């Protein structure tokens, strides 16, 4: 078994689902931490996080309800998470699974870091 670091990052476009990291199809698993950061705390930005399996086309596909891993439309900013940072740790991905993020207004960066076992 080999262990390698993983990193994924994206600046989220407004109202578009964006892939942040995909576990390789040939891995045993990937364990990752995920952070969303608002770049404008004066705005209430609705965010969504999901894990999807198989092919996913950014900006076109949308995850189904069974794939959500956070509250739908969790607000980062003045009337929500006031620090503008949401972090989820220890997320285990199966081979081929992808973390997908969404922000209704944009102004959010996403970062995934962790390790993958092959």
Secondary structure, 3 states (H helix, E strand, C coil): CCEEEEEEEEEECECCCEEEEECCCCCCEEEEEEEEEECCCCCCEEEEEEEEECCCCCCCCCCCHHHECCCCCEEECCCCECCCEEEEEEEEECCCEEEEEEECCCCEEEEEEEEEEC
